[in-house]
């Protein structure tokens, strides 16, 4: 639900907004009431709302000052101003801070549902844009990550090195890859390494040479990773290759 805060120094307006507007029908929850802008700003810091409905003139901090605070700090909040004055100067001041609406109090209860609906549509549009931008960003990062892996998988790689080279956060990269592909990043990298390792072994390279060529400085660790992935040790795989070659040679002789 959309979180709404209201502020007015007149009790009858607070009570009218609380009791005469069907918040649930608009998928909204009234989370806080304030009698001045100072209390409202303090509450915003603790529990940021989606929509603020505030009187333009209040003690300590005015509704315009609240709108200014939201605007200058780039907070994702839509502000609706209430005023007892149909004064263009007040409206002009409110527009300067990108308020969602300016309503005269005498018609507030009738007009607020429409204005709240407008605020919700704007918030939904912002949320959609944020998701689209996040998707584009994550797709870009994933593309750069996959290209990097394809070009560097035989290097000695670490998550911190990859993150540094493609200018991204390591934890984010790991989560992103898992979420987008369903696989763990280094499981895929090691699988690529071992496919290349088997290719080198078919060419007759020694195990320690193969390990170095695919980015493993520790031959024992290479052997453990190989066994886990292939179900046999590198030496057993070498024996398997020799046997396959021997059988093939015998078949060729016959």
C-alpha positions in Angstrom: 0.0 0.0 0.0 1.0 3.6 -0.6 2.1 5.3 2.7 0.5 8.7 3.3 1.3 11.4 5.9 -0.9 14.4 6.5 -0.2 17.7 8.3 -2.5 20.6 9.3 -2.6 22.8 12.4 -6.4 22.6 12.4 -7.8 19.5 14.1 -11.0 19.5 12.1 -9.0 19.1 8.8 -6.9 16.3 10.2 -10.0 14.5 11.4 -11.9 15.1 8.1 -9.0 13.7 6.1 -8.6 10.7 8.4 -12.3 9.8 8.6 -13.9 11.0 5.4 -11.5 9.6 2.8 -11.5 5.9 2.0 -7.8 5.3 2.1 -8.1 1.5 1.6 -10.1 2.0 -1.6 -7.2 3.9 -3.0 -4.7 1.3 -1.8 -3.3 3.8 0.7 -2.4 3.7 4.4 -2.5 6.8 6.5 0.6 6.3 8.6 1.1 9.6 10.4 -0.7 12.9 11.3 1.1 16.1 12.3 0.0 19.5 13.5 3.1 21.3 12.2 5.7 20.9 9.5 8.6 20.4 11.9 7.1 17.2 13.4 6.3 16.0 9.9 9.9 16.5 8.7 11.2 14.6 11.7 8.8 11.7 10.9 9.8 11.6 7.3 13.4 10.9 8.3 12.2 7.9 10.4 9.6 6.4 8.0 9.5 7.9 4.5 6.1 8.1 3.0 5.0 8.0 -0.6 2.6 10.9 -0.4 2.4 14.0 1.9 -0.7 16.1 2.2 0.1 19.3 4.0 -1.4 22.7 4.9 0.5 25.5 3.3 0.6 27.7 6.5 1.6 26.0 9.8 3.6 26.8 12.9 7.4 26.2 12.9 7.7 24.8 9.4 5.2 25.6 6.6 3.9 23.3 3.9 5.9 25.2 1.3 9.1 24.5 3.4 8.1 20.8 3.5 7.7 20.8 -0.2 11.1 22.6 -0.6 12.8 20.0 1.6 11.4 17.1 -0.4 12.3 18.8 -3.7 15.9 19.9 -2.8 16.7 16.5 -1.3 15.3 14.6 -4.3 13.0 12.5 -2.1 10.7 10.1 -3.9 7.6 11.7 -2.3 4.6 13.4 -4.0 3.4 16.5 -2.1 -0.1 17.8 -2.2 -0.6 21.3 -0.8 -3.8 22.4 1.0 -4.6 26.1 1.4 -7.3 28.3 2.7 -6.3 30.9 0.1 -7.1 30.9 -3.6 -4.0 33.0 -4.1 -1.9 32.6 -7.3 1.2 33.7 -5.4 0.9 30.7 -3.1 0.2 28.3 -6.0 3.2 29.7 -7.9 5.4 29.1 -4.9 4.2 25.5 -4.6 4.7 24.8 -8.3 8.3 25.9 -8.0 8.9 22.8 -5.8 7.2 20.4 -8.1 4.2 19.7 -5.9 1.7 17.2 -7.3 -1.4 19.4 -6.5 -2.7 22.6 -4.9 -6.2 22.3 -3.3 -8.4 24.9 -1.7 -9.5 23.6 1.7 -13.2 24.2 1.1 -13.1 21.5 -1.6 -10.4 19.4 -0.2 -12.4 16.3 0.8 -14.0 16.2 -2.7 -10.8 16.9 -4.6 -8.2 14.9 -2.6 -9.2 11.4 -4.0 -8.5 12.7 -7.5 -5.3 14.3 -6.5 -4.1 11.2 -4.6 -4.9 9.1 -7.7 -2.7 11.5 -9.8 0.1 11.2 -7.2 -0.1 7.4 -7.3 0.0 7.3 -11.1 3.1 9.5 -11.0 4.8 7.3 -8.4 3.9 4.2 -10.4 5.5 5.8 -13.5 8.6 6.6 -11.5 8.8 3.1 -10.1 8.4 1.6 -13.7 11.2 3.9 -14.9 13.5 2.9 -12.1 12.9 -0.8 -12.8 13.5 -0.3 -16.5 16.8 1.6 -15.8 17.8 -1.1 -13.3 17.1 -3.8 -15.9 19.1 -2.0 -18.5 21.9 -1.4 -16.1 22.0 -5.1 -14.9 21.8 -6.3 -18.5 24.8 -4.1 -19.4 26.8 -5.3 -16.4 25.9 -8.9 -17.2 27.0 -8.5 -20.9 30.3 -7.0 -19.8 30.8 -9.8 -17.3 30.2 -12.5 -19.8 32.5 -10.9 -22.3 35.2 -10.6 -19.7 34.8 -14.2 -18.7 35.0 -15.4 -22.3 38.3 -13.4 -22.7 39.9 -14.2 -19.4 38.6 -17.5 -18.1 42.0 -19.1 -18.4 43.6 -16.4 -16.2 43.9 -16.8 -12.4 40.6 -15.1 -11.5 39.2 -13.8 -8.3 35.9 -12.0 -7.7 37.6 -8.8 -6.5 39.8 -8.8 -9.7 36.8 -9.3 -12.0 34.9 -6.5 -10.1 37.9 -4.1 -10.4 38.4 -4.8 -14.1 34.7 -4.2 -15.1 34.2 -1.4 -12.5 31.4 -3.1 -10.5 30.8 -4.3 -7.0 31.9 -7.9 -6.4 28.9 -9.0 -4.3 26.5 -7.4 -6.8 28.2 -9.2 -9.7 27.9 -12.6 -7.9 24.2 -12.1 -7.1 23.4 -10.7 -10.5 25.0 -13.6 -12.3 23.2 -16.1 -10.1 19.8 -14.3 -10.5 20.1 -13.9 -14.3 21.6 -17.3 -15.2 20.7 -19.6 -12.3 24.3 -20.7 -12.0 27.1 -19.7 -9.6 29.7 -17.5 -11.3 32.8 -19.5 -10.4 31.1 -22.8 -11.2 30.7 -21.6 -14.7 34.3 -20.2 -14.9 35.7 -23.5 -13.6 33.6 -25.5 -16.0 35.1 -23.4 -18.9 38.6 -23.8 -17.5 38.2 -27.6 -17.3 36.8 -27.9 -20.9 40.0 -26.0 -22.0 42.1 -28.2 -19.7 40.7 -31.4 -21.4 41.5 -29.9 -24.8 45.1 -29.3 -23.7 45.3 -32.8 -22.3 44.2 -34.3 -25.6 47.1 -32.4 -27.1 49.5 -34.2 -24.8 50.4 -31.5 -22.4 51.4 -32.6 -18.9 49.1 -32.0 -16.0 51.1 -29.3 -14.3 51.4 -27.5 -17.7 47.6 -27.7 -18.2 46.9 -26.4 -14.7 49.1 -23.3 -15.3 47.5 -22.7 -18.7 44.0 -22.6 -17.3 44.8 -20.4 -14.3 45.6 -22.8 -11.5 48.9 -22.2 -9.7 48.3 -25.2 -7.3 48.2 -28.5 -9.2 46.6 -30.2 -6.2 43.7 -27.7 -6.2 43.4 -28.2 -10.0 43.1 -31.9 -9.4 40.4 -31.5 -6.8 38.4 -29.2 -9.0 38.8 -31.6 -12.0 37.7 -34.6 -9.9 34.6 -32.7 -8.6 33.6 -31.6 -12.1 34.6 -34.7 -14.2 34.2 -37.5 -11.6 37.8 -38.6 -12.1 41.3 -37.2 -11.5 43.4 -35.7 -14.2 45.7 -38.8 -14.2 42.7 -41.0 -14.6 41.5 -38.8 -17.5 44.9 -39.1 -19.1 44.7 -42.9 -18.8 41.2 -42.8 -20.3 42.6 -40.8 -23.3 45.5 -43.2 -23.8 43.1 -46.1 -23.7 40.8 -44.5 -26.3 43.8 -43.7 -28.5 45.1 -47.3 -28.2 41.7 -48.8 -29.1 41.4 -46.4 -32.0 44.8 -47.4 -33.3 44.0 -51.1 -33.0 40.7 -50.5 -34.9 42.6 -48.6 -37.6 45.1 -51.6 -38.0 42.2 -54.0 -38.5 
